[in-house]
Amino acid sequence: MNKRDHPRVEVADLQADISDGNDFFSGTVKNISRFGLAIDDVPAALDRDADMYSVILDGPGVHFKLLVRPVWELEDGGVKAFGALIENSPWTWTDYVMGKEPLTS
């Protein structure tokens, strides 16, 4: 069973602009957690060898700039999905994610 300290939260309203240090790409955020996220529908040209990506997330009433380290990627044709560990984020990101996490008893 997959146990996590901080659960993934499915989201449907966040868009991502990603820079690999050479170019900019757009994608759709699939899920988030306090320390990671998964982004889908990214052009395959995103540099898989980059150590870090700069990611700007936009959604209804929210805007975040994150520095992330890619940890996995799946490519399908001309698009890919990837998961990343968040290396640097503002406090407002943690507050945002905590507000979306399910309540536990």
Buried (B, 14 or more C-beta within 10 A) or exposed (E): EEEEEBBBBEBEEBBBBBBBEEEEBEBBBBBBBBBBBBBBBBEEEBBEEBEBBBBBBBBEEEEBEBEBBBEEBEEEEEBBBBBBEBEEBEEEBBEBBEEEBEEEE
